[in-house]
Amino acid sequence: MENIKVGRKNNYIFDCFWEIKIINRNNLTFNPFRYRNLLIILFTILGFQIFAQEIKVMSYNIRLDVKSDGENWWENRKNRVSDLMNYYEADFIGCQEVLFHQLQFLQNELNSYEYIGVGRDDGKTAGEFSCIFYQKNKYKLLHQETLWLSPTPDSVSFGWGAACRRVCTYGLFQLKSNNKKVLVFNTHLDHISEQARQESVKLIAEKANQISQKHHYPIIIMGDFNSKLDEIPAKWMSEKFNNTRTVCESKPYGDSDTWNGFQFDKKPQGCIDYIFVSKDDQWSIKKFATITDSYQMKYPSDHFPILATLYYK
């Protein structure tokens, strides 16, 4: 009778799968069904790794260029900002408070990235951008748009008592390796008007769900929400979407507070930056980090960047 022998190395699971040898001996019998559950586990693990797509997402308020910042002026820290962004190699980076000349600098330094977005004050280059950088060799841009957070989102406008014009930029991206698509939104909510913040998150969520509904695109919404976790805009978003920090599968790395005010010797003051994803069973939120990198006892910006490592099957 032909019997089966398992040749062992170091990893028992892989021994069972790869090292099964059929030999003509009578001193050993082996029932392959004994290893059925083991092989099921193995195929599950390998299947997830092969077919799930890792997506690293960063949100970073880089602080606009204001000379009154003194030693924290943009010219003194811009290389630190670009170095940090390059080092972490996120697939998508949503930046806030980006003036056009800052955007030009970053575009020149981030060689692996392209960007989408427009200036909030004219729909071209004036005012702050809420731009999205994306890895150009990995993703193809299928569609992009910028909304003004107001009752008239298609035109340059103020909304609901906001102190500034506020925008949300989004793009539909396709992964070049397997044609999977993902919707990515980036925004910066008003710092004065609570009504504007509340209405803005509803507008963004409505737009995201409207686009996603037909094709079931996975959704990422990130940015500076100027809202702490116990305040209505952030609470509302956490009910409608998954907050990647609070539902992360592993312990989040770093402080939960994201605004440091350039004050290296003081505790950061509140979590106002977030990365949300659609409540989809196929999302797996593996890691979350608040990045507190510094240099010479200084921070590159008055906000800490946040980074989520996601898998989408």
C-alpha positions in Angstrom: 0.0 0.0 0.0 1.2 3.5 -0.8 1.7 5.5 2.3 2.3 9.2 2.9 5.1 10.7 5.0 5.4 14.3 6.0 8.9 15.7 5.7 9.5 18.2 8.5 11.5 21.4 8.5 10.8 24.3 10.9 7.3 25.4 10.2 4.7 22.7 10.8 2.0 24.3 8.7 4.2 24.7 5.7 5.6 21.2 6.3 2.1 19.8 5.9 1.4 21.8 2.8 4.7 21.7 0.9 6.7 18.7 2.2 4.2 15.8 1.8 6.0 13.0 0.1 4.6 9.8 -1.1 6.9 6.8 -0.5 6.5 3.0 -0.6 6.9 2.1 3.0 4.8 0.1 5.4 6.0 1.7 8.7 4.0 4.9 8.5 0.4 5.7 7.6 -1.0 9.2 7.3 -4.5 10.4 6.8 -4.5 13.7 4.8 -8.0 14.6 6.2 -6.3 15.0 9.6 -4.8 18.2 8.4 -7.9 19.6 6.8 -8.5 22.4 9.4 -4.9 23.2 9.3 -4.9 23.7 5.5 -8.1 25.7 5.7 -6.4 28.1 8.1 -3.4 28.3 5.9 -5.4 29.0 2.8 -7.4 31.7 4.7 -4.2 33.5 5.8 -2.6 33.3 2.4 -5.8 34.2 0.6 -6.1 37.4 2.7 -2.5 38.4 2.1 -2.7 37.7 -1.6 -6.1 39.3 -2.4 -6.3 42.1 0.3 -4.8 45.4 -0.7 -2.8 47.3 1.8 -3.5 51.0 1.8 -1.6 53.4 4.0 -3.3 56.8 4.6 -1.8 59.9 6.2 -3.6 63.1 7.2 -1.4 66.1 7.9 -2.1 69.7 8.6 1.2 71.2 7.5 0.4 74.8 8.9 0.2 77.6 6.3 3.2 79.9 5.6 3.0 82.7 8.2 6.1 84.8 8.9 4.8 85.6 12.3 5.5 82.0 13.3 9.1 83.1 13.8 11.4 80.1 14.2 8.5 77.9 13.1 8.1 79.8 9.9 7.6 77.5 6.8 11.0 78.3 5.3 12.6 76.9 8.5 10.7 73.7 8.6 9.5 72.8 5.0 12.3 70.3 4.4 11.3 68.5 7.6 7.7 68.3 6.4 8.6 66.8 3.0 11.2 64.5 4.5 8.6 63.1 6.9 6.0 62.6 4.1 8.5 60.8 1.9 9.8 58.6 4.8 6.4 57.1 5.7 5.5 56.4 2.1 1.7 56.5 2.5 -0.4 55.7 -0.5 -2.5 58.8 0.1 -1.6 61.9 2.0 -4.4 64.4 2.7 -2.9 67.8 3.6 -4.5 70.9 5.0 -3.6 74.6 5.2 -1.5 74.3 2.0 -0.9 77.5 0.1 0.0 77.3 -3.6 3.7 78.0 -3.2 3.8 75.4 -0.4 2.1 72.9 -2.7 4.6 73.6 -5.5 7.5 72.9 -3.0 5.9 69.6 -1.9 5.2 68.6 -5.4 8.8 69.1 -6.3 10.0 67.1 -3.3 7.6 64.2 -3.4 8.8 62.6 -6.5 6.6 59.5 -6.1 3.4 61.5 -5.9 0.9 63.5 -7.9 -1.8 65.7 -6.3 -5.4 66.8 -6.8 -7.0 69.9 -5.4 -7.7 73.6 -5.9 -7.4 76.8 -3.9 -10.5 77.5 -1.9 -10.7 81.2 -2.7 -11.0 81.0 -6.5 -11.1 77.3 -7.4 -7.6 77.7 -8.9 -4.6 78.8 -6.9 -5.8 81.3 -4.4 -6.2 80.4 -0.7 -5.6 77.2 1.1 -5.8 73.8 -0.6 -7.1 70.6 1.0 -5.1 68.6 -1.5 -4.5 64.8 -1.8 -1.2 63.4 -2.8 -1.3 59.9 -4.2 1.4 57.4 -5.3 1.4 57.9 -9.0 3.0 54.5 -9.9 0.4 52.6 -7.9 -2.8 54.5 -8.6 -4.6 55.8 -11.6 -6.9 58.9 -11.0 -10.3 58.3 -12.5 -12.1 61.4 -11.3 -11.5 64.4 -9.0 -13.6 67.2 -7.7 -13.5 69.9 -5.0 -16.7 70.8 -3.1 -17.2 74.1 -1.2 -18.7 73.3 2.2 -21.8 75.5 1.8 -25.3 75.3 0.5 -23.8 75.9 -2.9 -21.0 73.3 -3.0 -20.3 73.7 -6.8 -19.3 77.3 -6.6 -16.7 79.3 -4.6 -18.7 80.2 -1.4 -18.9 80.6 2.3 -21.1 78.3 4.3 -23.2 78.5 7.5 -21.4 81.4 9.2 -17.9 80.0 8.5 -15.0 82.4 9.1 -13.3 81.2 5.9 -14.2 79.4 2.7 -13.9 75.7 3.3 -13.5 72.9 0.8 -13.4 69.2 0.5 -11.3 67.6 -2.3 -12.0 64.0 -3.3 -10.8 61.6 -5.9 -11.7 58.2 -7.3 -8.6 56.1 -7.7 -7.9 52.7 -9.3 -5.1 50.5 -8.2 -3.0 49.7 -11.3 -2.1 46.2 -10.2 -5.6 44.8 -9.7 -8.1 47.5 -10.8 -9.6 47.9 -7.4 -11.1 51.3 -6.8 -11.3 53.6 -3.7 -12.8 56.9 -2.9 -10.6 59.3 -0.9 -11.8 62.6 0.6 -9.8 65.3 2.4 -11.1 68.3 4.2 -10.5 71.1 6.7 -13.6 72.2 8.7 -14.1 75.7 10.0 -12.6 76.7 13.3 -15.3 79.2 14.3 -18.8 78.1 13.3 -20.1 75.0 15.0 -23.1 75.0 12.6 -20.6 75.0 9.7 -18.8 72.0 11.0 -22.0 70.1 11.6 -23.5 70.9 8.2 -20.1 70.2 6.5 -19.8 66.6 7.7 -23.3 65.9 6.5 -22.5 67.3 3.1 -19.3 65.3 2.8 -21.0 62.1 4.0 -23.9 62.6 1.6 -21.6 63.1 -1.3 -19.4 60.1 -0.5 -22.4 57.8 -0.1 -24.0 59.1 -3.2 -20.9 58.2 -5.3 -20.3 54.9 -3.6 -23.8 53.6 -3.5 -24.0 52.3 -7.1 -20.6 50.6 -7.2 -20.0 50.0 -3.5 -16.6 51.8 -3.5 -14.7 51.8 -0.3 -14.6 55.2 1.3 -11.8 57.1 3.1 -12.5 60.5 4.7 -9.7 62.3 6.4 -8.7 65.8 7.5 -8.6 68.4 10.2 -12.2 68.5 11.6 -11.6 71.1 14.3 -13.8 68.9 16.5 -12.8 66.9 19.5 -14.1 63.3 19.8 -16.9 64.2 22.2 -18.2 67.0 20.1 -21.0 66.7 17.6 -19.2 66.7 14.2 -16.6 64.0 15.3 -19.3 62.0 17.1 -21.6 62.1 14.1 -18.8 60.9 11.8 -17.8 58.1 14.2 -21.4 56.9 14.1 -21.7 56.9 10.3 -18.1 55.7 9.5 -15.4 53.8 11.3 -12.9 56.0 13.2 -9.6 54.2 12.3 -8.0 55.0 15.7 -10.9 53.7 17.9 -11.6 50.5 15.9 -8.0 49.6 15.1 -7.2 45.9 15.5 -3.9 46.7 17.3 -3.2 49.2 20.0 -2.8 52.7 18.4 0.7 54.1 18.6 1.3 57.5 20.1 -0.8 60.2 21.7 -4.4 60.5 20.9 -4.1 64.3 20.8 -3.0 65.8 17.4 -2.7 69.5 17.9 0.6 70.6 19.5 0.7 74.3 18.7 4.5 74.0 18.1 4.9 73.7 21.8 7.4 71.0 22.3 7.5 71.2 26.1 3.8 71.1 26.6 1.2 68.3 26.3 -0.7 68.3 23.0 -4.2 69.7 23.3 -7.0 67.6 21.8 -7.7 65.2 19.0 -9.1 67.1 16.0 -7.5 65.2 13.1 -9.1 62.0 11.9 -9.1 59.2 9.3 -12.5 57.6 8.8 -13.5 54.7 6.5 -16.8 53.3 5.4 -18.4 50.7 7.6 -17.6 47.8 5.3 -16.9 44.3 6.5 -14.1 44.1 3.9 -12.1 46.9 5.6 -9.5 45.7 8.1 -7.8 48.5 10.1 -4.5 47.0 11.1 -2.5 49.9 12.5 -2.9 53.5 13.6 -0.2 56.0 14.6 0.0 59.5 15.7 3.5 60.6 14.5 5.3 62.8 17.0 8.6 63.1 15.1 10.6 66.1 16.1 14.0 67.8 15.4 16.1 70.0 17.7 13.1 70.0 20.1 10.8 71.4 17.4 7.9 69.9 15.5 7.6 70.1 11.7 4.0 71.5 12.1 1.6 72.6 14.7 -0.4 69.3 14.1 0.9 65.8 14.3 0.4 63.7 11.2 -1.7 60.6 11.7 -1.2 57.4 9.7 -3.6 54.4 9.3 -2.6 51.1 7.7 -5.7 49.5 6.1 -6.5 46.4 4.2 -9.4 46.1 1.7 -10.3 42.7 0.3 
